[in-house]
């Protein structure tokens, strides 16, 4: 195998090992799932924070972002709280992540189609676009309703049922 192909392969594997969901998106997903589980009832920020062990001030900022994105609604006062702005069947995990963190896959803060490479790294752009397409396929398919019911789409269950999906591959260190 050509040396640059080995280097590209190692670089892609390394980057894929370090993909992360931000704490803000994780907290947002957990809070919105709690709202979906409440079935339309109002839930206070304090209840959400306690139930999901999310720092209160951090959660308030996240809920504000979700409200501005049109995913949740809120009401102040003794009967106040938060609830979903649309049915749980109409809100995807991708909607929530985009509301908090922006585009699903970015490269140095840019959309992959706006990032170009030269020389041996030129095909890397296609890898980022394919990665985004796969991530999008899962996150747009899974709706809050799926999470709350525990009935994940078959395509997601199939991927999660693969034992290899539950482990992180190790990379060989250069000798």
C-alpha positions in Angstrom: 0.0 0.0 0.0 1.3 3.5 -0.8 2.6 5.4 2.2 0.2 8.4 1.7 -2.7 6.0 1.6 -1.6 4.5 4.9 -1.3 7.9 6.4 -4.8 9.0 5.1 -6.3 5.8 6.5 -4.7 6.4 9.9 -5.8 10.0 9.9 -9.4 9.2 9.1 -9.5 6.5 11.7 -8.0 8.8 14.3 -10.5 11.6 13.5 -13.4 9.2 13.6 -12.3 7.9 17.0 -12.4 11.4 18.4 -15.9 12.4 17.2 -17.8 13.8 20.1 -21.2 15.2 20.9 -20.9 18.5 22.8 -22.1 18.6 26.4 -24.6 21.3 25.4 -26.2 18.9 22.8 -26.2 16.0 25.2 -27.9 18.1 27.8 -30.4 19.5 25.2 -31.3 16.0 24.0 -31.8 14.7 27.5 -34.0 17.7 28.5 -36.1 17.5 25.3 -36.6 13.8 25.8 -37.9 14.5 29.3 -40.3 17.0 27.8 -41.5 14.4 25.3 -41.9 11.9 28.0 -44.1 14.4 29.9 -46.7 14.0 27.1 -47.4 17.7 26.7 -47.4 18.6 30.3 -45.4 21.6 31.5 -42.1 20.7 33.1 -40.0 23.3 35.0 -36.4 23.9 34.3 -35.6 22.9 37.9 -37.4 19.5 37.4 -35.5 18.9 34.1 -32.2 19.8 35.8 -32.8 17.5 38.8 -34.1 14.6 36.7 -31.2 14.6 34.3 -28.5 16.0 36.6 -27.9 19.0 34.4 -26.5 22.2 35.9 -29.4 24.7 36.2 -27.9 27.8 34.7 -26.5 25.8 31.9 -29.9 24.2 31.2 -31.6 27.6 31.2 -29.3 28.9 28.4 -29.9 25.6 26.5 -33.7 25.9 26.9 -33.5 29.5 25.6 -31.7 28.3 22.5 -34.3 25.5 22.0 -37.1 28.0 22.4 -35.6 30.4 19.9 -35.2 27.5 17.4 -39.0 26.8 17.8 -38.5 23.3 19.4 -39.9 24.2 22.9 -42.3 26.7 24.3 -42.4 28.2 27.7 -44.7 29.9 30.1 -43.8 31.9 33.3 -45.7 31.8 36.5 -47.0 29.2 38.9 -48.3 27.0 36.1 -45.3 27.7 34.0 -42.7 25.5 32.6 -41.5 24.1 29.2 -43.2 21.8 26.7 -42.5 20.7 23.1 -43.6 23.1 20.4 -44.4 20.3 18.0 -45.3 16.6 18.5 -42.5 14.3 19.5 -43.0 12.4 16.2 -42.0 15.6 14.3 -38.8 16.5 16.2 -35.6 14.6 15.2 -32.4 14.3 17.1 -30.8 16.2 14.3 -33.2 19.2 14.8 -32.0 19.5 18.4 -28.3 19.1 17.7 -28.5 21.7 15.0 -30.3 24.1 17.2 -27.5 23.9 19.8 -24.3 23.3 17.8 -25.2 24.2 14.2 -24.4 21.9 11.3 -24.0 18.2 12.1 -20.4 17.7 10.7 -18.1 20.6 10.3 -14.4 20.8 9.4 -12.6 23.6 11.2 -16.0 25.3 11.6 -16.9 25.0 7.9 -19.4 22.8 6.1 -17.5 19.9 4.4 -18.6 21.0 0.9 -16.9 24.3 1.5 -13.5 22.8 2.5 -11.0 21.8 -0.2 -7.9 19.9 -0.1 -5.0 19.5 -2.5 -2.6 16.8 -3.3 -2.9 13.4 -1.7 -5.5 14.8 0.8 -7.9 15.8 -1.9 -10.3 12.8 -1.4 -10.6 13.7 2.3 -13.5 16.1 1.5 -15.5 13.2 0.1 -14.9 11.3 3.4 -16.3 14.3 5.4 -19.4 14.5 3.2 -20.0 10.7 3.5 -19.6 11.0 7.2 -22.1 13.8 7.4 -24.5 11.8 5.2 -24.3 8.8 7.5 -24.7 10.9 10.7 -27.6 12.8 9.1 -29.3 9.5 8.1 -29.4 8.3 11.7 -30.0 11.6 13.5 -32.8 12.7 11.1 -34.5 9.4 11.2 -34.6 9.1 15.0 -37.4 11.1 16.5 -38.1 12.0 20.1 -41.1 9.6 19.9 -38.7 6.7 19.1 -36.6 7.5 22.2 -39.5 7.9 24.6 -41.2 4.7 23.4 -37.9 2.7 23.3 -38.8 1.6 19.8 -35.8 2.7 17.7 -36.0 2.5 13.9 -34.8 -0.9 12.6 -31.8 0.6 10.8 -30.6 2.1 14.1 -31.2 -1.2 16.0 -29.3 -3.1 13.4 -26.3 -0.8 13.7 -26.5 -0.9 17.6 -26.9 -4.7 17.6 -23.4 -5.1 16.1 -21.0 -5.9 19.0 -18.3 -4.0 17.2 -20.4 -0.8 17.5 -20.0 -0.9 21.3 -16.2 -0.8 21.3 -13.6 1.7 20.0 -11.0 0.3 17.7 -7.5 0.7 18.9 -4.9 2.2 16.6 -1.4 0.8 16.2 1.3 3.1 17.3 4.2 3.6 15.0 7.2 1.6 15.9 
